[in-house]
Amino acid sequence: MDFELSEEQRMMKASARKLMDQEVTPYLDSFPYGYILNKEEVVQLLKMLRPMNFLGATLPEEVGGGGLDFMDYALMMEELDYRIFGLIMITAGSAGMVMAAGTEDQKERLFQPLLEGEMIGCHGISEPNVGSNTGAIETRAVLDGDHYVLNGTKMWITNGSYADVATVLANEDPSKGSKGLSRFFVEKATCPFEARPISIMGDGPIQHVGELIFEDCRIPKENKFGFGSAGGGSERASMEGLKQTLIAFQGARCFVGMNSLIIAQKAYEHALQYAKERTQFGKPIGQFQLIQAMIADMKALIDASRLLIYRGVSLVQKGVRCAEETSMAKFYATEAAVKVASMAVQIHGAYGLSTEYPVEHLFRHARVLTIPDGTTQIQKLIVAREVLGGLSALS
């Protein structure tokens, strides 16, 4: 088994890192502590990413994408500034959804602006009363002539306060349970919905999540996923809503893990530098055995996380069932990042608590990622279900 990257992969990662170091990170660092970027500033940020095609890297070159496979895309995403990972992942996913499930009119109207970073996308799945139990979605979509009428609230939505277009999971027929779920494109310009920012730990300079409120929101029936395909609008098409969402979760788990890996790596690098430079009792604190033990633990946690994520990504790329591997990557990497960032704070001592040093923000952001796309506990239940041959704690 060869763990070495190819020359092309190393060059791609180096180019992505150069873009971060020279443009993106200085831009983010130019704003004062606690500042939240407005929509125009976020769009300006997205435009910086065009040279590397972060928002369309896995899409075919003939439609303006980068033509990368899933693994190469993950390797490139590993170089992102951790503060913009969710923004990029979700907007890129929105562009991909439009290309895969949109009508020709939607593709013409939405795809290029999403690809160019002129529009921002979000995915409306979680609700105030619905988290990991996606089949219990309460948001309703009722067909009324040539439109669906959408009513409901989506909560903790990444990019929610910035989004121009949302892909919303809604229930057409609650009596059918998960089989009544469908996904819809909702464009804010033509189908206005209320978006409220939600402040959470780890925010800044990106407002990470928001609440979406749909009140008698009328959307053309063509905005239902699969409408333009054979059987579009049928019960069969509706049943695809939950299935598509659950499949997408497998890739998302790997990428949330990747975001955590970036945080852990950054915290480790700061701790390593500090341990070499900070002196106590006449020598660098990196010579102290307990500091060295933490450094060794941090490195092992990071390397193990990376290998689990790479395995999950490779399986997603192959298109095989990999709920066990992707859930394991997600819960291990996110929890590992919390441990690594906590040790980085500890190594910095009192300075680790100061906003003048970056490790406190890394710790707060790491703690956030154990929750979205399925909590640590839900991921462990999924892994256990898979290895126990389908014995589920949730059934």
FENCORLIN-V521313 format. One record per residue. D_CENTER is the distance of its C-alpha to the mean C-alpha in whole Angstrom. Layout:
d_center=(D_CENTER:D_CENTER)
//
This chain:
d_center=(29:28:25:26:24:26:27:25:22:23:24:21:19:22:22:18:19:22:20:18:21:24:22:18:19:22:21:19:21:24:23:25:23:22:21:19:18:20:19:21:20:16:18:20:17:16:19:19:17:19:21:18:17:13:13:15:15:15:18:21:23:26:23:22:19:19:20:18:18:15:16:17:13:12:15:14:11:12:14:12:13:11:11:10:6:4:7:8:5:6:9:10:9:12:14:14:15:17:19:19:20:21:25:27:27:24:23:25:24:20:19:21:20:16:17:19:16:19:17:14:12:10:10:13:13:14:17:20:21:19:16:16:19:17:21:22:21:23:22:25:26:30:31:34:36:33:31:28:28:25:25:23:20:17:15:12:11:8:10:13:15:15:15:17:16:15:15:16:17:21:24:27:29:28:31:30:27:24:26:26:22:21:19:20:19:20:21:21:24:26:25:25:22:22:19:19:17:17:17:16:16:14:15:16:16:13:14:10:11:14:17:18:21:23:27:29:26:28:26:28:28:27:24:23:21:24:27:28:28:31:31:29:29:31:30:29:26:25:25:22:20:19:19:16:14:15:14:11:10:11:9:6:8:9:6:5:9:9:8:10:13:13:14:16:18:18:20:22:23:24:26:28:29:30:32:34:35:35:39:41:44:45:42:38:36:35:38:38:37:35:33:33:32:29:28:28:26:23:24:24:21:19:21:20:17:17:19:17:14:16:18:15:14:18:18:15:17:20:20:21:20:18:17:19:17:14:14:16:14:11:14:16:14:12:16:17:16:17:20:20:19:22:25:24:25:28:29:29:31:32:30:27:27:28:25:27:25:22:21:21:18:16:18:17:13:13:15:12:9:12:12:9:8:12:14:15:18:17:16:19:21:19:20:24:24:24:26:29:29:27:29:26:26:25:28)
//
